[in-house]
Amino acid sequence: MTDRIALITGASRGLGAALAEALAPDHHIVAVARTVGGLEELDDRIRAKGGQATLAPMDVTNRDAMAQLCRSIHDRWGGVAIWAHTAIHVPPLTPAAFIDAKDWDKTLATNVTATGILIPYVAPLLGRDGTALFFEDPAADLKFHGAYGASKRAQIALARAWALETVSTGPQVHVATPAPMATALRARFHPGEDREKLAKPFDEAARLLATLG
């Protein structure tokens, strides 16, 4: 078994699952997500290709669970080589004047607060030589995306600040911009879109990882 660990938060579907599969040949995957069925399907695909994964069915907004997970990773493996943070909550599209308070709270909790809590938890696991990946979304600036856009911009602001702070000390922190992908989430908001013109998540994961060298 490889001693290189990849922590994927939001690993059960979409880009997170694709990154987990792409990294699996060279990394042991620690896959975090709320959807147990999605994690089990991911595990089946990884094992079918000869890889190994540890499944962590938990919510990134549960700070006690995240603290315990990171402690367990430290105790078992000592650290992680890469952390890809793809966990995201996208509320229903709505005009800014009609944002639901519960949707707003859940969006901020998942996209902003959890990120602010996870960075201090995961940074010691990455050390000087690890790599952290965050993902920007140009759709954050579109109309009806106000709640999602505000939270996504705040998340990326955290990531960019961390990147500047660690230039000379590590870990490496990257903010990537994936191409529009044929995911279930995108289909929910763009039901009439020609999905054949969209990138496949696995192909996009491979492309993004290749940019890291």
BAFIRO-887599 format. One record per residue: y, x, z of N, C-alpha, C in turn. Coordinates in steps of 0.2 Angstrom, whole numbers, plus 5000, padded with zeros to 4 digits. Layout:
! BAFIRO-887599
((Y; X; Z); (Y; X; Z); (Y; X; Z)) ...
! end
This chain:
! BAFIRO-887599
((4994; 5004; 5000); (5000; 5000; 5000); (5006; 5004; 5000)) ((5011; 5003; 4996); (5017; 5006; 4996); (5021; 5006; 5002)) ((5025; 5011; 5004); (5028; 5011; 5010); (5036; 5010; 5009)) ((5037; 5008; 5003); (5044; 5005; 5001); (5044; 4998; 5002)) ((5049; 4996; 5006); (5050; 4988; 5008); (5056; 4985; 5004)) ((5055; 4980; 5001); (5060; 4976; 4998); (5061; 4969; 5002)) ((5066; 4968; 5005); (5068; 4962; 5008); (5072; 4957; 5004)) ((5069; 4951; 5002); (5072; 4947; 4998); (5074; 4940; 5002)) ((5080; 4939; 5003); (5082; 4933; 5006); (5084; 4927; 5001)) ((5080; 4922; 5001); (5080; 4917; 4996); (5075; 4918; 4990)) ((5069; 4920; 4993); (5064; 4922; 4988); (5060; 4917; 4985)) ((5060; 4911; 4986); (5055; 4906; 4984); (5056; 4903; 4977)) ((5062; 4904; 4974); (5063; 4902; 4967); (5068; 4906; 4964)) ((5069; 4904; 4958); (5075; 4907; 4954); (5075; 4915; 4954)) ((5081; 4917; 4954); (5082; 4924; 4954); (5079; 4928; 4960)) ((5079; 4925; 4966); (5076; 4928; 4971); (5068; 4930; 4970)) ((5065; 4924; 4968); (5058; 4925; 4966); (5056; 4930; 4961)) ((5061; 4930; 4956); (5060; 4935; 4950); (5061; 4942; 4952)) ((5066; 4943; 4957); (5067; 4950; 4959); (5061; 4952; 4963)) ((5058; 4948; 4967); (5052; 4949; 4971); (5047; 4951; 4967)) ((5045; 4948; 4961); (5040; 4949; 4957); (5042; 4956; 4953)) ((5048; 4957; 4951); (5050; 4963; 4948); (5049; 4969; 4952)) ((5050; 4969; 4959); (5050; 4974; 4963); (5043; 4975; 4966)) ((5039; 4970; 4965); (5032; 4971; 4969); (5028; 4977; 4967)) ((5028; 4979; 4960); (5024; 4985; 4959); (5025; 4991; 4963)) ((5031; 4992; 4965); (5033; 4998; 4969); (5035; 4997; 4976)) ((5035; 4990; 4978); (5037; 4989; 4985); (5033; 4984; 4988)) ((5032; 4984; 4994); (5029; 4978; 4998); (5035; 4973; 4999)) ((5034; 4967; 4997); (5039; 4962; 4998); (5039; 4958; 5004)) ((5045; 4958; 5007); (5046; 4953; 5013); (5050; 4948; 5010)) ((5047; 4942; 5009); (5050; 4936; 5006); (5052; 4931; 5011)) ((5059; 4930; 5011); (5062; 4925; 5016); (5064; 4919; 5012)) ((5062; 4913; 5014); (5065; 4907; 5011); (5062; 4901; 5016)) ((5066; 4895; 5015); (5064; 4889; 5019); (5058; 4886; 5016)) ((5057; 4886; 5009); (5052; 4882; 5006); (5045; 4886; 5006)) ((5041; 4883; 5010); (5034; 4887; 5011); (5030; 4887; 5005)) ((5030; 4881; 5001); (5026; 4881; 4995); (5028; 4886; 4990)) ((5035; 4886; 4989); (5038; 4891; 4985); (5036; 4898; 4986)) ((5036; 4900; 4993); (5034; 4907; 4995); (5026; 4908; 4994)) ((5022; 4903; 4995); (5015; 4904; 4994); (5013; 4905; 4986)) ((5017; 4901; 4982); (5016; 4902; 4975); (5018; 4909; 4973)) ((5024; 4911; 4976); (5026; 4918; 4974); (5021; 4923; 4977)) ((5018; 4922; 4982); (5013; 4927; 4985); (5007; 4927; 4980)) ((5005; 4921; 4978); (4999; 4921; 4973); (5001; 4925; 4967)) ((5007; 4925; 4964); (5009; 4928; 4958); (5009; 4936; 4960)) ((5012; 4938; 4965); (5012; 4945; 4967); (5005; 4948; 4968)) ((5001; 4944; 4971); (4994; 4947; 4973); (4990; 4947; 4966)) ((4991; 4942; 4962); (4988; 4942; 4955); (4989; 4949; 4951)) ((4995; 4952; 4953); (4997; 4958; 4949); (4996; 4964; 4953)) ((4992; 4963; 4959); (4990; 4969; 4963); (4995; 4971; 4968)) ((5000; 4967; 4969); (5005; 4968; 4974); (5004; 4965; 4981)) ((5008; 4966; 4986); (5007; 4963; 4992); (5014; 4961; 4995)) ((5014; 4955; 4999); (5020; 4952; 5001); (5019; 4950; 5008)) ((5024; 4950; 5012); (5024; 4947; 5019); (5029; 4941; 5018)) ((5026; 4935; 5020); (5030; 4929; 5019); (5033; 4927; 5026)) ((5040; 4926; 5025); (5044; 4924; 5031); (5047; 4917; 5030)) ((5044; 4911; 5031); (5046; 4905; 5030); (5051; 4903; 5035)) ((5058; 4905; 5034); (5063; 4903; 5039); (5070; 4902; 5036)) ((5074; 4900; 5040); (5081; 4898; 5037); (5086; 4904; 5039)) ((5089; 4906; 5034); (5094; 4912; 5035); (5100; 4910; 5040)) ((5101; 4904; 5041); (5106; 4902; 5046); (5104; 4902; 5053)) ((5097; 4903; 5054); (5095; 4904; 5061); (5095; 4911; 5063)) ((5101; 4912; 5067); (5102; 4919; 5068); (5096; 4922; 5073)) ((5094; 4918; 5077); (5088; 4921; 5081); (5082; 4923; 5077)) ((5080; 4919; 5072); (5075; 4920; 5068); (5076; 4926; 5064)) ((5082; 4927; 5061); (5084; 4933; 5057); (5084; 4939; 5062)) ((5086; 4939; 5068); (5086; 4945; 5072); (5079; 4947; 5073)) ((5075; 4942; 5075); (5068; 4943; 5076); (5064; 4946; 5070)) ((5066; 4944; 5064); (5063; 4946; 5058); (5065; 4954; 5057)) ((5071; 4955; 5058); (5074; 4962; 5057); (5071; 4967; 5062)) ((5070; 4964; 5068); (5067; 4968; 5073); (5059; 4970; 5071)) ((5056; 4965; 5069); (5049; 4965; 5067); (5048; 4970; 5061)) ((5053; 4970; 5056); (5053; 4975; 5050); (5054; 4982; 5053)) ((5058; 4983; 5058); (5059; 4989; 5060); (5053; 4992; 5064)) ((5050; 4988; 5068); (5045; 4990; 5072); (5038; 4991; 5068)) ((5038; 4988; 5062); (5032; 4989; 5058); (5033; 4994; 5053)) ((5039; 4994; 5049); (5040; 4999; 5044); (5045; 5004; 5045)) ((5049; 5003; 5050); (5055; 5007; 5051); (5061; 5006; 5047)) ((5061; 5002; 5042); (5067; 5000; 5038); (5065; 4997; 5031)) ((5070; 4996; 5027); (5069; 4994; 5020); (5072; 4998; 5015)) ((5070; 4998; 5009); (5073; 5002; 5004); (5078; 4998; 5000)) ((5077; 4991; 5000); (5081; 4987; 4996); (5082; 4980; 4999)) ((5088; 4977; 4999); (5089; 4971; 5002); (5092; 4967; 4996)) ((5089; 4962; 4994); (5092; 4957; 4989); (5094; 4951; 4992)) ((5100; 4949; 4992); (5102; 4943; 4996); (5104; 4937; 4990)) ((5099; 4933; 4989); (5100; 4927; 4985); (5100; 4920; 4988)) ((5099; 4920; 4994); (5099; 4914; 4998); (5106; 4910; 4997)) ((5106; 4904; 4995); (5112; 4901; 4993); (5111; 4893; 4994)) ((5117; 4890; 4996); (5117; 4883; 4996); (5122; 4880; 4991)) ((5121; 4876; 4987); (5125; 4873; 4982); (5126; 4866; 4983)) ((5131; 4863; 4986); (5132; 4856; 4988); (5133; 4852; 4981)) ((5133; 4846; 4982); (5134; 4842; 4976); (5141; 4843; 4973)) ((5142; 4843; 4966); (5148; 4844; 4963); (5153; 4838; 4965)) ((5159; 4840; 4967); (5164; 4835; 4969); (5171; 4837; 4968)) ((5176; 4833; 4967); (5182; 4835; 4967); (5184; 4837; 4974)) ((5189; 4842; 4975); (5190; 4845; 4981); (5193; 4840; 4986)) ((5196; 4835; 4984); (5198; 4829; 4988); (5193; 4825; 4991)) ((5187; 4826; 4989); (5181; 4821; 4991); (5175; 4826; 4994)) ((5177; 4832; 4996); (5171; 4836; 4999); (5169; 4833; 5005)) ((5162; 4832; 5006); (5159; 4829; 5012); (5159; 4834; 5017)) ((5161; 4832; 5023); (5162; 4837; 5029); (5155; 4841; 5031)) ((5150; 4837; 5030); (5143; 4839; 5032); (5141; 4844; 5026)) ((5142; 4843; 5020); (5141; 4847; 5015); (5145; 4854; 5015)) ((5151; 4853; 5017); (5155; 4859; 5018); (5153; 4863; 5024)) ((5151; 4861; 5029); (5148; 4865; 5035); (5142; 4868; 5033)) ((5137; 4865; 5030); (5131; 4868; 5028); (5132; 4873; 5023)) ((5137; 4872; 5018); (5138; 4877; 5013); (5141; 4884; 5016)) ((5146; 4883; 5021); (5148; 4889; 5024); (5143; 4892; 5028)) ((5139; 4888; 5032); (5134; 4891; 5036); (5129; 4896; 5032)) ((5127; 4893; 5026); (5122; 4897; 5022); (5125; 4903; 5018)) ((5131; 4901; 5015); (5134; 4906; 5010); (5138; 4911; 5014)) ((5141; 4909; 5019); (5146; 4914; 5022); (5144; 4916; 5029)) ((5143; 4912; 5034); (5141; 4914; 5041); (5135; 4918; 5041)) ((5129; 4915; 5037); (5123; 4919; 5037); (5124; 4926; 5034)) ((5128; 4927; 5029); (5129; 4933; 5026); (5132; 4938; 5031)) ((5137; 4935; 5035); (5141; 4939; 5040); (5137; 4941; 5045)) ((5132; 4937; 5047); (5127; 4939; 5052); (5121; 4944; 5050)) ((5119; 4943; 5044); (5114; 4947; 5041); (5116; 4954; 5039)) ((5122; 4955; 5037); (5124; 4962; 5035); (5123; 4967; 5041)) ((5126; 4965; 5047); (5125; 4969; 5053); (5117; 4970; 5055)) ((5113; 4965; 5054); (5106; 4965; 5056); (5103; 4970; 5051)) ((5104; 4969; 5044); (5100; 4973; 5039); (5103; 4980; 5038)) ((5109; 4981; 5039); (5112; 4988; 5038); (5108; 4994; 5042)) ((5106; 4993; 5048); (5102; 4998; 5051); (5095; 4999; 5048)) ((5093; 4994; 5045); (5086; 4995; 5041); (5087; 4999; 5035)) ((5093; 4998; 5032); (5094; 5001; 5025); (5096; 5009; 5026)) ((5099; 5010; 5032); (5101; 5017; 5033); (5106; 5020; 5028)) ((5105; 5026; 5027); (5110; 5029; 5022); (5108; 5029; 5015)) ((5101; 5028; 5014); (5098; 5028; 5007); (5096; 5022; 5004)) ((5097; 5016; 5008); (5095; 5010; 5005); (5100; 5007; 5000)) ((5098; 5001; 4997); (5102; 4998; 4993); (5102; 4990; 4994)) ((5108; 4988; 4995); (5109; 4981; 4996); (5112; 4977; 4989)) ((5109; 4972; 4987); (5111; 4968; 4981); (5114; 4961; 4983)) ((5120; 4960; 4980); (5123; 4953; 4981); (5125; 4951; 4973)) ((5126; 4944; 4973); (5126; 4942; 4966); (5132; 4937; 4965)) ((5137; 4939; 4961); (5142; 4935; 4960); (5141; 4929; 4955)) ((5145; 4924; 4955); (5144; 4918; 4950); (5150; 4916; 4947)) ((5152; 4917; 4941); (5158; 4915; 4938); (5159; 4907; 4938)) ((5154; 4903; 4939); (5154; 4896; 4940); (5158; 4894; 4946)) ((5159; 4899; 4951); (5163; 4898; 4957); (5170; 4895; 4956)) ((5172; 4897; 4950); (5179; 4895; 4949); (5180; 4889; 4945)) ((5175; 4885; 4943); (5175; 4879; 4939); (5177; 4873; 4943)) ((5180; 4868; 4940); (5182; 4862; 4943); (5175; 4859; 4946)) ((5176; 4855; 4951); (5171; 4852; 4955); (5166; 4857; 4959)) ((5168; 4863; 4959); (5164; 4868; 4962); (5168; 4871; 4968)) ((5173; 4867; 4971); (5177; 4870; 4976); (5174; 4872; 4982)) ((5169; 4868; 4985); (5166; 4870; 4991); (5161; 4876; 4990)) ((5157; 4876; 4985); (5153; 4881; 4983); (5157; 4887; 4981)) ((5162; 4886; 4977); (5166; 4892; 4975); (5170; 4896; 4981)) ((5172; 4892; 4985); (5176; 4895; 4991); (5171; 4899; 4995)) ((5165; 4896; 4996); (5160; 4900; 5000); (5157; 4906; 4997)) ((5156; 4905; 4990); (5153; 4911; 4986); (5158; 4917; 4986)) ((5165; 4915; 4985); (5170; 4920; 4985); (5170; 4924; 4991)) ((5170; 4920; 4997); (5170; 4923; 5004); (5164; 4928; 5004)) ((5158; 4925; 5002); (5152; 4930; 5003); (5153; 4936; 4999)) ((5156; 4936; 4993); (5156; 4942; 4989); (5162; 4946; 4992)) ((5167; 4943; 4995); (5172; 4947; 4998); (5169; 4951; 5004)) ((5164; 4949; 5007); (5161; 4952; 5012); (5157; 4958; 5009)) ((5153; 4957; 5004); (5149; 4962; 5001); (5154; 4967; 4998)) ((5159; 4966; 4995); (5164; 4971; 4992); (5167; 4975; 4997)) ((5169; 4972; 5003); (5172; 4976; 5008); (5166; 4981; 5011)) ((5160; 4978; 5012); (5155; 4983; 5014); (5154; 4989; 5009)) ((5154; 4987; 5003); (5153; 4992; 4997); (5158; 4998; 4998)) ((5164; 4996; 4999); (5170; 5001; 5000); (5169; 5005; 5006)) ((5166; 5002; 5011); (5166; 5005; 5018); (5160; 5010; 5018)) ((5155; 5009; 5013); (5149; 5014; 5014); (5149; 5018; 5008)) ((5154; 5019; 5004); (5154; 5024; 4998); (5151; 5031; 5000)) ((5154; 5033; 5005); (5152; 5040; 5007); (5146; 5041; 5013)) ((5145; 5035; 5016); (5140; 5035; 5021); (5133; 5032; 5019)) ((5133; 5027; 5014); (5127; 5023; 5013); (5127; 5018; 5017)) ((5123; 5013; 5016); (5119; 5012; 5010); (5123; 5010; 5004)) ((5120; 5010; 4998); (5123; 5008; 4992); (5123; 5000; 4992)) ((5129; 4998; 4991); (5130; 4991; 4991); (5133; 4989; 4984)) ((5129; 4984; 4980); (5131; 4982; 4973); (5132; 4975; 4973)) ((5137; 4973; 4969); (5138; 4966; 4967); (5137; 4965; 4960)) ((5132; 4962; 4958); (5130; 4961; 4951); (5132; 4954; 4949)) ((5132; 4953; 4942); (5134; 4946; 4939); (5128; 4944; 4935)) ((5124; 4940; 4937); (5118; 4938; 4932); (5121; 4934; 4927)) ((5117; 4934; 4921); (5119; 4929; 4916); (5116; 4922; 4918)) ((5119; 4917; 4915); (5116; 4910; 4916); (5109; 4910; 4915)) ((5105; 4907; 4920); (5098; 4907; 4919); (5095; 4900; 4919)) ((5089; 4900; 4916); (5086; 4893; 4916); (5082; 4892; 4923)) ((5086; 4890; 4928); (5083; 4889; 4934); (5084; 4881; 4935)) ((5080; 4879; 4940); (5080; 4872; 4942); (5087; 4870; 4945)) ((5090; 4874; 4948); (5097; 4873; 4951); (5102; 4872; 4945)) ((5102; 4876; 4940); (5106; 4875; 4935); (5105; 4869; 4931)) ((5099; 4867; 4930); (5097; 4861; 4927); (5100; 4855; 4930)) ((5100; 4855; 4937); (5103; 4850; 4941); (5110; 4848; 4939)) ((5114; 4854; 4938); (5121; 4853; 4937); (5123; 4853; 4929)) ((5118; 4855; 4925); (5119; 4855; 4918); (5113; 4852; 4914)) ((5112; 4846; 4915); (5106; 4842; 4913); (5105; 4842; 4905)) ((5111; 4842; 4901); (5110; 4842; 4894); (5110; 4849; 4891)) ((5110; 4854; 4895); (5111; 4861; 4892); (5105; 4863; 4888)) ((5105; 4867; 4883); (5100; 4870; 4879); (5097; 4876; 4883)) ((5091; 4875; 4886); (5089; 4880; 4891); (5086; 4886; 4887)) ((5084; 4885; 4881); (5082; 4890; 4876); (5087; 4896; 4876)) ((5093; 4894; 4877); (5099; 4899; 4876); (5100; 4903; 4882)) ((5097; 4901; 4888); (5098; 4904; 4894); (5093; 4909; 4896)) ((5095; 4914; 4900); (5091; 4920; 4901); (5085; 4917; 4906)) ((5080; 4920; 4905); (5074; 4919; 4910); (5075; 4923; 4916)) ((5074; 4920; 4922); (5075; 4924; 4928); (5072; 4930; 4929)) ((5065; 4931; 4926); (5062; 4937; 4927); (5065; 4943; 4923)) ((5067; 4941; 4916); (5070; 4945; 4912); (5077; 4948; 4915)) ((5081; 4943; 4918); (5087; 4945; 4921); (5086; 4949; 4927)) ((5081; 4948; 4931); (5080; 4952; 4937); (5078; 4959; 4934)) ((5074; 4960; 4929); (5073; 4967; 4927); (5079; 4970; 4924)) ((5083; 4966; 4921); (5090; 4969; 4918); (5094; 4972; 4924)) ((5095; 4967; 4929); (5099; 4969; 4934); (5097; 4975; 4938)) ((5090; 4975; 4939); (5087; 4981; 4943); (5088; 4987; 4939)) ((5088; 4987; 4932); (5088; 4993; 4928); (5095; 4996; 4928)) ((5100; 4992; 4930); (5107; 4994; 4930); (5108; 4999; 4936)) ((5103; 4998; 4941); (5104; 5002; 4947); (5101; 5009; 4946)) ((5098; 5010; 4940); (5095; 5017; 4939); (5089; 5018; 4943)) 
! end
